[in-house]
């Protein structure tokens, strides 16, 4: 081939990629090779942060209702203000509408992936071009804005809520409105799949080979997953969760995780978000289907642990920060032991306003997760909550931007002793830098820390809610320990220790 012809060929490839992404092609988001507890983007370790507008979980199916383009621009502006190659934005979306999502108000028309016929029913064998165009438009916008997207292939809320399920949300909602409900499509009837569901073990999850092998329904499930994978393979910033808040069993999760791995050659990070039993982190319907199991399973490239550490399991912000931190450590310890190290994502936190929001999101970072993100707004004044969330994430993002977190690890055991009633988490490279999250510290009392060498360390006391330094002092060394006197009583402070 002539040189000029080769040049023209590669120029064409470049221009096609540029048109697709609006920029030079990028590597896929993946685990950071040097420390796979974190993610990487273009070979750089990154921490993901996210704030919400309105719920905006199904923006592809609900055009015009949640002003998602403006929400994404606001998150993009936040990331620009952080201005770090180590901090990126984070959103989670369900590509189809679960028909239970009322937080953004009533929607006149829902844009599903499948063609809707004049009789009001869906044809599961044909896909809606407008839906694909909208998905691609939003994926391009997020890529250009340095926002990582986690798409959730299936949604448990729309499968297990309906007649016979956890509760029945009524006509057109939950399983009643799901396109795979036999009453809502032209592809099969109730003889093939019941119109009823159940809290656990619903018929929709039992169509797999090796179970009931309901080939009629299974072929349409596979057709949808293939269609989605064909689209997202063009976007290197996309990860996939098999389900949202899943009450399915481990077999369902592992089947689709293996399928995605096979179809994509392992290029796309795939994980899942089990719904827990609200007691000890076990699966809500299948005890073994929980974040711990997924953490130690080499089939998954990441795990969304949001349901295992959230306010559902630990009620107060303090409990989420401290007890949730212990659970995160248990996942990390198990992965280290089994050799299955992967990023742990928190895609949503339910403590989402100034009443503990900062304490929770900072605890995620300091306890070693790969992301921290608020869930939907709360309260009677959602606009003020949205403002708070963006301001809080900006403060966290600017702090993370100046911390070599990929060289650090959660090391709460460095804290030898705390005053009664005080709690703490720690992220450290104990030879150079230690970051301590101090909760309910009391003025004049002391913290004992196991640091290396008989030396003093500079301590900077930082208020994360005000983004200001409140005090600076040094550790004192005695009894082979470093001691810090707490200078101010405060519900939540960050201590930065530097040699």
PyMOL commands that set and color helices and strands:
alter all, ss='L'
color gray80, all
select helices_A, chain A and resi 3-21+68-82+129-144+157-160+174-177+182-184+203-206+215-232+250-264+291-295+306-309+317-338+357-366+382-400+405-407+412-414
alter helices_A, ss='H'
color red, helices_A
select strands_A, chain A and resi 30-31+39-41+44-50+87-94+114-116+122-127+147-155+238-244+270-271+302-304+343-345+371-373+409-410+415-417+423-429+433-441+446-449+458-463+468-474+476-478+481-485+490-498
alter strands_A, ss='S'
color yellow, strands_A
deselect
rebuild
show_as cartoon
